[in-house]
Amino acid sequence: MSERQPVFFLSHGAPPLADDATWTRQLHDWSARVEKPKNVLMVSAHWENQPVTVSSTREGTPLVYDFWGFPQKYYDVTYDAPVAPELAARVAGLVDGPVHQDPDRGLDHGAYVPMVELFPEADVPVVQMSLPTLDPTGLYELGKRLAPLRDEGTLIIGSGFTTHNLRWFNPRAGADAPAPAPSTEFDHWAAEALERRDIDAILNFEMLAPAAHEAHPRTEHWAPLYVSLGAAEATGHENEVAVDGFWYGLSKRSWQFN
């Protein structure tokens, strides 16, 4: 029987993440440190839909290239991971309320961009689940309901960004340019809050975190963390920082909850 799978919250990057040797190495090293999961449940910042909806379990469903103005090579990326109908059905059985399935919805870039780096052989079945709300408590409770999946070999991944203000994104400055002060302040606060497992502070970050509204003008890239925390907290957890640093001014800090 597989050991209980951890839970991830990762900062997923835009498609050019694939060109960043440091970040791709960090993701490769991260996946090498964990037992290969039976499947992956991915919760991306880029799919908000109510009620809870799961992605297609039809072979060959194309990826969702939900970005604009990039070079053609980023639209040529494919990721033909196996489908996971059993996982989709299991999610429907655990969630309180209706769960829909979108037969035409493939993985968006918040899902496949990190999956390409974590599991480049595309041999781990994956299902994506929508964010049905941005309410912190609602997503935290949703994560708790999904926690039994961990003992069934499922790796739950919340895919967002620790800071996400695209006004800071300046390709001319380079990926390693110094991050703006609001980004570093929020990153430091988040690291400390999770180190002390202050779930209440994380859920109330808009009131408590420095530069909260600058780091997250809209909260969808922070919201997947609530699902991850719920899935981890339901069984108690220790957490570790798996990735840190900044990318074009944005904090790529990512956590593993054990």
C-alpha positions as CSV (number, residue, x, y, z in Angstrom):
1,M,0.0,0.0,0.0
2,S,1.3,3.5,-0.8
3,E,2.4,5.8,1.9
4,R,0.2,8.9,2.5
5,Q,0.9,11.4,-0.2
6,P,2.0,14.9,0.7
7,V,0.1,18.0,-0.5
8,F,1.8,20.7,-2.6
9,F,1.2,24.4,-3.0
10,L,3.3,25.6,-5.9
11,S,3.9,28.8,-7.7
12,H,3.3,27.7,-11.2
13,G,4.8,30.4,-13.4
14,A,3.9,31.4,-16.9
15,P,4.8,29.3,-20.0
16,P,8.4,30.7,-20.0
17,L,9.1,28.9,-16.8
18,A,10.2,26.1,-19.1
19,D,13.2,28.3,-20.1
20,D,14.3,29.0,-16.6
21,A,17.1,26.5,-15.7
22,T,17.0,27.3,-12.0
23,W,13.2,26.9,-11.5
24,T,12.9,23.8,-13.7
25,R,15.7,22.2,-11.7
26,Q,14.0,23.1,-8.4
27,L,10.8,21.4,-9.6
28,H,12.6,18.3,-11.0
29,D,14.4,17.9,-7.6
30,W,11.2,18.4,-5.7
31,S,9.3,15.6,-7.5
32,A,12.3,13.3,-7.1
33,R,12.1,13.6,-3.3
34,V,8.5,12.2,-3.1
35,E,7.1,8.8,-3.9
36,K,5.5,8.8,-7.3
37,P,1.8,9.2,-6.9
38,K,-0.9,7.1,-8.3
39,N,-2.5,10.2,-9.7
40,V,-2.7,14.0,-9.3
41,L,-5.6,16.2,-8.4
42,M,-4.7,19.7,-9.6
43,V,-6.4,22.9,-8.4
44,S,-5.2,25.8,-10.6
45,A,-5.8,29.5,-10.1
46,H,-6.9,29.7,-13.7
47,W,-10.1,27.8,-13.5
48,E,-12.9,29.3,-11.4
49,N,-16.3,27.5,-11.9
50,Q,-19.2,26.9,-9.6
51,P,-20.2,24.3,-8.7
52,V,-17.1,22.2,-8.3
53,T,-16.2,21.0,-11.8
54,V,-13.6,18.4,-12.9
55,S,-11.8,18.3,-16.2
56,S,-12.3,15.9,-19.0
57,T,-11.5,12.2,-18.6
58,R,-11.6,11.7,-22.4
59,E,-8.3,10.7,-24.0
60,G,-6.8,13.3,-26.3
61,T,-8.6,16.3,-24.8
62,P,-6.3,19.3,-25.8
63,L,-4.6,21.5,-23.4
64,V,-6.0,25.0,-22.7
65,Y,-3.6,27.6,-23.9
66,D,-5.0,30.3,-21.7
67,F,-2.5,33.0,-22.4
68,W,-1.9,35.6,-25.2
69,G,1.0,37.2,-27.0
70,F,3.7,34.6,-26.4
71,P,5.9,33.0,-29.1
72,Q,4.5,30.1,-31.0
73,K,6.6,27.5,-29.3
74,Y,4.6,27.9,-26.1
75,Y,1.4,27.0,-28.0
76,D,3.1,23.9,-29.4
77,V,3.7,22.3,-26.0
78,T,1.8,19.1,-25.4
79,Y,1.3,17.0,-22.3
80,D,-0.5,13.7,-22.9
81,A,-0.8,12.4,-19.4
82,P,-3.3,9.5,-18.8
83,V,-6.8,10.4,-17.8
84,A,-8.1,9.5,-14.4
85,P,-11.9,8.8,-14.4
86,E,-11.7,7.0,-11.1
87,L,-10.2,10.0,-9.4
88,A,-12.9,12.3,-11.0
89,A,-15.6,10.0,-9.6
90,R,-13.9,9.9,-6.2
91,V,-13.8,13.7,-6.0
92,A,-17.6,13.7,-6.8
93,G,-18.1,11.3,-3.9
94,L,-16.2,13.4,-1.4
95,V,-17.3,16.9,-2.1
96,D,-20.4,18.2,-0.3
97,G,-22.8,19.2,-3.1
98,P,-22.9,18.7,-6.8
99,V,-19.8,18.1,-8.9
100,H,-20.0,18.6,-12.6
101,Q,-17.7,17.3,-15.3
102,D,-16.7,19.4,-18.3
103,P,-16.1,16.9,-21.1
104,D,-14.1,19.4,-23.2
105,R,-12.0,21.0,-20.5
106,G,-8.3,20.1,-20.7
107,L,-5.5,21.2,-18.4
108,D,-4.8,24.9,-18.3
109,H,-1.3,26.4,-18.0
110,G,-1.5,26.5,-14.2
111,A,-1.8,22.7,-14.4
112,Y,0.3,21.5,-17.3
113,V,3.2,24.0,-17.0
114,P,4.3,22.6,-13.6
115,M,3.3,19.0,-14.5
116,V,5.7,19.1,-17.4
117,E,8.5,19.8,-15.0
118,L,7.4,17.6,-12.1
119,F,6.5,14.6,-14.1
120,P,8.1,15.1,-17.6
121,E,7.3,11.5,-18.7
122,A,3.6,12.4,-18.6
123,D,2.9,9.0,-17.0
124,V,0.9,10.1,-14.0
125,P,-2.9,10.4,-14.5
126,V,-4.2,13.9,-13.7
127,V,-7.5,15.5,-13.2
128,Q,-8.0,19.2,-12.7
129,M,-10.7,20.6,-10.3
130,S,-12.1,24.1,-10.5
131,L,-12.1,26.7,-7.7
132,P,-15.9,27.0,-6.9
133,T,-15.3,30.1,-4.9
134,L,-12.5,32.4,-3.7
135,D,-13.8,32.4,-0.1
136,P,-10.9,31.2,2.1
137,T,-13.0,29.2,4.6
138,G,-15.0,27.5,1.9
139,L,-11.9,26.4,0.1
140,Y,-10.3,25.3,3.3
141,E,-13.3,23.1,4.1
142,L,-13.3,21.8,0.5
143,G,-9.7,20.7,1.0
144,K,-10.6,18.9,4.2
145,R,-13.1,16.8,2.3
146,L,-10.5,15.9,-0.2
147,A,-8.0,14.8,2.4
148,P,-8.9,11.0,2.2
149,L,-7.4,11.0,-1.3
150,R,-4.0,11.3,0.1
151,D,-4.2,7.8,1.6
152,E,-5.3,6.5,-1.8
153,G,-2.2,7.6,-3.6
154,T,-3.3,11.0,-4.8
155,L,-1.0,13.9,-4.8
156,I,-3.1,17.1,-4.3
157,I,-1.5,20.2,-5.8
158,G,-2.7,23.7,-5.3
159,S,-1.2,25.7,-8.2
160,G,-1.1,29.5,-7.8
161,F,1.6,32.1,-7.0
162,T,2.8,33.4,-3.7
163,T,2.8,36.9,-5.0
164,H,1.0,37.8,-8.2
165,N,1.0,41.3,-9.4
166,L,1.6,41.4,-13.2
167,R,2.5,45.1,-13.1
168,W,5.8,44.0,-11.6
169,F,6.5,41.6,-14.5
170,N,9.2,43.2,-16.6
171,P,10.8,40.9,-19.1
172,R,13.4,43.5,-19.9
173,A,14.7,43.5,-16.3
174,G,15.4,39.8,-16.3
175,A,14.1,36.9,-14.2
176,D,16.6,37.5,-11.4
177,A,16.1,41.3,-11.1
178,P,15.5,42.4,-7.5
179,A,11.9,42.0,-6.4
180,P,9.8,45.0,-5.4
181,A,9.5,45.6,-1.7
182,P,5.8,44.7,-1.5
183,S,6.6,41.3,-3.0
184,T,9.5,40.6,-0.6
185,E,7.4,41.8,2.4
186,F,4.5,39.5,1.6
187,D,6.8,36.6,0.9
188,H,8.5,37.0,4.2
189,W,5.2,37.2,6.0
190,A,3.8,34.1,4.3
191,A,6.9,32.1,5.1
192,E,6.7,33.0,8.8
193,A,2.9,32.4,9.0
194,L,3.2,28.9,7.5
195,E,6.3,28.1,9.6
196,R,4.3,28.6,12.7
197,R,1.2,27.0,11.1
198,D,-0.9,30.0,11.7
199,I,-3.9,29.0,9.6
200,D,-6.1,31.8,10.8
201,A,-3.6,34.4,9.6
202,I,-3.4,32.8,6.2
203,L,-7.2,32.7,5.9
204,N,-7.3,36.3,6.9
205,F,-4.3,37.5,4.9
206,E,-6.1,40.4,3.3
207,M,-6.4,42.0,6.8
208,L,-3.1,40.8,8.3
209,A,-0.4,40.5,5.7
210,P,1.8,43.4,4.7
211,A,1.2,44.6,1.1
212,A,-1.6,42.1,0.8
213,H,-3.5,44.0,-1.9
214,E,-0.4,44.8,-3.8
215,A,0.8,41.2,-3.7
216,H,-2.6,39.9,-4.8
217,P,-4.8,42.6,-6.4
218,R,-7.2,39.7,-7.0
219,T,-6.9,36.6,-4.8
220,E,-7.3,33.7,-7.2
221,H,-3.5,32.9,-7.2
222,W,-3.5,32.7,-3.4
223,A,-6.8,30.7,-3.2
224,P,-5.4,27.3,-4.2
225,L,-3.3,27.4,-1.0
226,Y,-6.5,27.2,1.1
227,V,-7.5,23.9,-0.6
228,S,-4.0,22.5,0.0
229,L,-4.0,23.6,3.6
230,G,-7.4,22.0,4.2
231,A,-6.2,18.7,2.7
232,A,-3.1,18.8,4.9
233,E,-4.6,20.1,8.1
234,A,-7.3,17.4,8.2
235,T,-4.6,14.9,9.1
236,G,-2.2,17.3,10.8
237,H,0.9,18.3,8.9
238,E,4.4,19.5,9.0
239,N,5.5,21.8,6.1
240,E,8.7,22.6,4.3
241,V,9.6,25.1,1.8
242,A,10.3,23.2,-1.4
243,V,11.1,26.2,-3.7
244,D,11.9,29.8,-2.9
245,G,13.2,32.9,-4.6
246,F,11.7,35.4,-7.1
247,W,11.0,35.3,-10.8
248,Y,10.5,38.7,-12.5
249,G,9.6,40.2,-9.2
250,L,7.0,37.5,-8.2
251,S,7.6,35.1,-5.3
252,K,7.9,31.6,-6.4
253,R,7.8,30.2,-2.9
254,S,6.2,26.8,-2.8
255,W,5.5,24.4,0.1
256,Q,5.1,20.7,0.7
257,F,2.7,19.7,3.5
258,N,3.5,16.2,4.9
